[in-house]
Amino acid sequence: MKKTLNFWILFLMVSSVFSQENLYENLIQEISQKYVPDKRVGVFDVKIYERENVLILKGETTVKEAKYELVSKLKQNSVNVIDSVIILPSPELGDKVYGVINVSVAT
């Protein structure tokens, strides 16, 4: 009886962790579809890692509104967030954000 009870407690704990991860992945997908529906035009590549009850956001995006919406929605749920998402193009490039390509079609 005790082994069965321990199994169900462990099962519920693991299920809640996976449902949280799915919730975060769904939120990222939703924001990505809203702001960058065409991957040829913009970038929204963000991953969420959890460490010691803190969510760490890593990645990059070309749409700062998408980043701000993701962070604000996570904070609305009383989640501690460390924002490490880079907004492209990098300020280090200055005005050198354009390039010339030598093929007929490119992304």
C-alpha positions as CSV (number, residue, x, y, z in Angstrom):
1,M,0.0,0.0,0.0
2,K,2.8,2.4,0.9
3,K,4.7,1.7,-2.3
4,T,1.5,2.4,-4.3
5,L,1.0,5.7,-2.5
6,N,4.6,6.8,-3.0
7,F,4.3,5.9,-6.7
8,W,1.2,8.1,-7.2
9,I,2.8,11.0,-5.3
10,L,5.9,10.8,-7.5
11,F,3.7,10.5,-10.6
12,L,1.8,13.7,-9.7
13,M,5.0,15.6,-9.0
14,V,6.5,14.6,-12.4
15,S,3.2,15.3,-14.2
16,S,3.1,18.8,-12.8
17,V,6.7,19.5,-13.9
18,F,5.9,18.4,-17.4
19,S,2.6,20.4,-17.5
20,Q,4.6,23.5,-16.5
21,E,7.1,22.9,-19.3
22,N,4.3,22.5,-21.8
23,L,2.7,25.7,-20.6
24,Y,5.9,27.6,-21.2
25,E,6.4,26.0,-24.6
26,N,2.9,26.8,-25.6
27,L,3.4,30.4,-24.5
28,I,6.6,30.7,-26.6
29,Q,4.7,29.2,-29.6
30,E,1.8,31.6,-29.2
31,I,4.0,34.7,-29.0
32,S,6.2,33.5,-31.9
33,Q,3.1,33.0,-34.1
34,K,1.8,36.4,-33.1
35,Y,4.9,38.4,-33.8
36,V,7.0,36.3,-36.2
37,P,4.7,34.1,-38.2
38,D,7.2,34.0,-41.1
39,K,10.7,32.8,-40.0
40,R,12.2,34.4,-43.2
41,V,11.3,37.9,-42.0
42,G,12.1,37.8,-38.3
43,V,13.6,35.8,-35.4
44,F,12.0,34.6,-32.2
45,D,14.2,31.8,-30.8
46,V,13.8,31.6,-27.0
47,K,14.2,28.7,-24.6
48,I,13.2,28.6,-21.0
49,Y,15.3,26.8,-18.3
50,E,14.3,26.4,-14.7
51,R,16.8,26.5,-11.9
52,E,16.0,26.8,-8.2
53,N,12.4,28.2,-8.8
54,V,13.7,30.8,-11.2
55,L,13.0,30.8,-15.0
56,I,15.9,31.7,-17.2
57,L,15.1,33.0,-20.6
58,K,17.8,32.6,-23.2
59,G,17.8,33.3,-26.9
60,E,17.4,36.1,-29.4
61,T,14.6,38.0,-31.2
62,T,14.2,40.8,-33.7
63,V,10.9,41.9,-32.2
64,K,11.4,43.6,-28.8
65,E,7.6,43.6,-28.2
66,A,7.6,39.8,-28.3
67,K,10.3,39.7,-25.7
68,Y,8.5,42.1,-23.4
69,E,5.2,40.3,-23.8
70,L,6.8,37.0,-22.9
71,V,8.5,38.4,-19.8
72,S,5.4,40.2,-18.7
73,K,3.1,37.1,-19.0
74,L,5.6,35.1,-17.0
75,K,5.8,37.7,-14.3
76,Q,1.9,38.0,-14.2
77,N,2.0,34.4,-12.9
78,S,4.3,35.4,-10.0
79,V,7.3,33.7,-11.6
80,N,10.8,34.9,-11.0
81,V,12.4,35.5,-14.4
82,I,16.0,36.2,-15.4
83,D,15.9,37.8,-18.9
84,S,18.9,36.9,-21.1
85,V,17.1,37.3,-24.4
86,I,19.1,39.4,-26.9
87,I,17.3,41.8,-29.2
88,L,18.8,41.8,-32.7
89,P,20.6,43.5,-34.4
90,S,23.1,43.9,-31.7
91,P,23.9,47.5,-30.7
92,E,27.6,46.6,-31.0
93,L,27.1,46.6,-34.8
94,G,26.2,50.2,-34.9
95,D,24.9,51.1,-38.4
96,K,26.5,48.1,-40.0
97,V,23.4,46.0,-40.0
98,Y,23.0,45.5,-43.8
99,G,24.8,43.1,-46.1
100,V,25.1,42.3,-49.8
101,I,24.4,38.8,-51.0
102,N,25.6,37.1,-54.1
103,V,22.8,34.6,-54.8
104,S,19.4,34.9,-56.4
105,V,17.4,33.9,-53.3
106,A,18.4,34.1,-49.7
107,T,16.7,34.4,-46.3
